[in-house]
Amino acid sequence: MTDPIVIVGAGGFGREVLDVIEALNATRPTWDFLGFLDDGAPDEDLLHRRQAKVLGPSGALADIDAHYVIGIGSGEVRIRIDALAASFGRKAAILVHPWANVGSDTELGEGSVLCAFASITTHVTMGRHVQLNPGCTIGHDVVLEDFVTVFPGAAVSGNVLLRRGVTIGARAVVLRGLEVGQGSTVGAGAVVVRPVRRDEIVVGVPARPL
């Protein structure tokens, strides 16, 4: 028996989330994908090619009895949508692509999405609506608080703390034992060698405030 699910956000990452659902269903039928919810104007042609449709804006969750997952890369937007969904009593799904690697003694928060070839090792804790994009790696004893986003190919070393709403850019590296402060952004390709303060943007090798 499958459970109904909707994806909030019909842009590029939303369609990647649909890939995850389809890959899971190909392994074992799990989800009945109803469609997307979107507050903007998504590309209807791309959705038609995926045989998917937009059911309405995010507020339509009030009338759709289904699990949901947020296919939007912005942590700030995910915070807003999650609060809206919670007000309607909806439950967030956890999606792990069959080609993702999940190590021992890990904790995945509701709404988390692990794309193909994302890898987490042992004793990793993830909060709500964490997104791990394709090919990123998370080392041992890492904590990813709510609404963290790790973009493709990034590498987070062991014993790192990523605070709420952190964004780690594509191919960035965070060295062992560091803390990246709440709401901060690590630019693509940056190498973080010292702690990052709250709401800071760091870029470069080694990473420095923008």
C-alpha positions in Angstrom: 0.0 0.0 0.0 1.3 3.4 -0.9 0.9 6.7 0.9 -0.1 10.0 -0.9 2.6 12.7 -1.1 3.0 16.1 -2.6 6.1 18.1 -3.4 6.1 21.8 -2.5 8.1 23.6 -5.1 8.0 22.7 -8.8 11.4 24.1 -9.8 14.6 22.3 -10.5 15.2 20.8 -7.1 11.5 19.9 -6.8 11.8 17.8 -10.0 15.0 16.2 -8.5 12.9 15.3 -5.5 10.5 13.6 -7.8 13.4 11.6 -9.2 14.0 10.4 -5.6 10.4 9.3 -5.2 10.4 7.5 -8.5 13.6 5.7 -7.7 12.2 4.6 -4.3 9.0 3.4 -6.0 11.0 1.4 -8.6 12.6 -0.4 -5.7 9.5 -0.8 -3.6 6.2 1.0 -4.2 6.0 3.5 -1.3 4.5 6.8 -2.5 1.6 7.8 -4.5 2.7 11.1 -6.0 -0.2 13.4 -6.4 1.5 16.5 -7.8 3.3 19.7 -7.0 2.3 22.7 -5.0 3.9 26.0 -6.1 3.4 29.7 -5.2 5.0 30.9 -8.4 4.9 30.1 -12.1 6.8 26.9 -12.8 7.7 25.6 -16.3 4.6 23.8 -17.4 6.4 22.1 -20.3 9.0 20.6 -18.1 6.3 19.3 -15.7 4.2 17.9 -18.6 7.3 16.0 -19.7 7.4 14.4 -16.2 3.7 13.7 -16.4 3.2 15.9 -13.3 0.9 18.7 -12.5 0.6 21.7 -10.2 -2.3 21.2 -7.7 -2.3 24.7 -6.4 -0.3 27.0 -4.1 1.4 25.9 -0.9 -1.8 26.8 1.0 -3.6 24.0 -0.8 -2.0 21.7 1.9 -5.0 22.7 4.0 -7.2 20.6 1.8 -4.9 17.8 0.7 -4.6 14.9 3.1 -1.1 13.8 2.2 2.5 13.7 3.3 4.6 16.5 2.0 8.3 17.3 1.2 9.7 20.7 0.3 11.7 20.8 -3.0 13.1 24.3 -2.5 16.7 25.0 -1.9 16.3 28.1 0.2 16.3 27.3 3.9 14.4 30.4 4.8 11.6 29.5 2.4 11.5 25.9 3.8 11.1 27.4 7.3 8.0 29.3 6.2 6.4 26.4 4.4 7.1 24.0 7.2 5.3 26.3 9.6 2.4 26.5 7.2 2.2 22.8 6.8 2.4 22.2 10.5 -0.6 24.6 11.0 -2.6 22.2 8.8 -1.4 19.2 10.7 0.5 17.7 7.7 3.4 15.3 8.2 6.7 15.6 6.3 8.1 12.6 4.6 11.8 11.4 4.8 13.2 10.6 1.3 16.4 8.7 0.9 17.4 7.8 -2.7 18.3 4.1 -3.0 21.8 5.1 -4.3 22.5 7.3 -1.2 24.7 5.9 1.4 23.6 6.0 5.1 25.9 4.7 7.7 25.3 3.3 11.2 23.5 5.0 14.1 22.2 8.0 12.1 19.1 10.1 12.8 17.2 11.7 9.9 14.7 14.5 10.7 11.3 14.7 9.2 11.3 16.3 5.7 14.9 15.4 5.0 15.9 14.6 1.4 19.0 12.6 0.5 19.7 12.6 -3.3 21.5 10.0 -5.3 25.2 9.4 -4.2 24.9 11.6 -1.1 26.8 9.9 1.7 26.6 10.1 5.4 28.8 8.0 7.7 28.3 7.1 11.3 26.7 8.9 14.2 25.3 11.7 12.0 22.2 13.7 13.3 20.0 15.6 10.8 17.2 18.0 11.8 14.0 18.8 9.9 14.0 19.5 6.2 17.7 19.0 5.7 18.7 18.7 2.0 21.7 16.7 0.9 22.2 17.2 -2.9 23.9 14.6 -5.2 27.4 13.6 -4.4 27.9 15.4 -1.1 29.6 13.7 1.8 29.0 14.1 5.5 31.6 12.7 7.9 31.3 11.0 11.3 29.7 12.7 14.3 28.3 15.6 12.3 25.2 17.5 13.4 23.1 19.2 10.8 20.4 21.3 12.4 17.0 22.1 10.9 16.9 23.5 7.3 20.5 23.0 6.4 21.3 22.7 2.7 24.4 20.9 1.4 24.9 21.4 -2.4 26.4 18.9 -4.9 29.9 17.6 -4.2 30.4 19.4 -0.9 32.4 17.6 1.8 31.8 18.1 5.5 34.5 16.5 7.7 33.9 14.8 11.0 32.7 16.4 14.3 31.3 19.5 12.4 28.3 21.4 13.7 26.1 23.1 11.0 23.7 25.4 12.7 20.1 26.0 11.7 19.6 27.3 8.1 23.2 26.9 7.0 24.0 26.6 3.3 27.1 24.8 2.1 27.9 25.6 -1.5 28.8 23.1 -4.3 32.3 21.6 -3.9 32.9 23.4 -0.7 34.9 21.8 2.1 34.4 22.2 5.9 37.3 20.9 7.9 37.1 18.7 11.0 35.7 20.0 14.3 34.4 23.4 13.1 31.1 25.1 13.7 29.3 27.0 11.0 26.9 29.5 12.6 23.2 29.8 12.1 22.0 31.3 8.8 25.5 31.5 7.3 26.5 30.5 3.8 29.7 28.9 2.6 30.3 29.8 -1.0 30.9 27.2 -3.8 34.4 25.8 -3.7 35.4 27.4 -0.4 37.5 25.7 2.1 36.5 26.4 5.7 39.4 26.3 8.1 38.0 28.3 11.0 34.6 28.7 12.7 32.0 30.7 10.7 30.0 33.3 12.6 26.2 33.5 12.5 24.7 35.0 9.3 28.2 35.3 7.7 29.0 34.6 4.1 32.4 33.1 3.5 34.2 32.4 0.2 37.6 31.4 -1.1 40.5 29.2 -0.1 40.9 29.5 2.8 37.3 30.8 3.3 37.1 34.4 4.5 34.1 36.7 5.0 32.7 38.2 1.8 
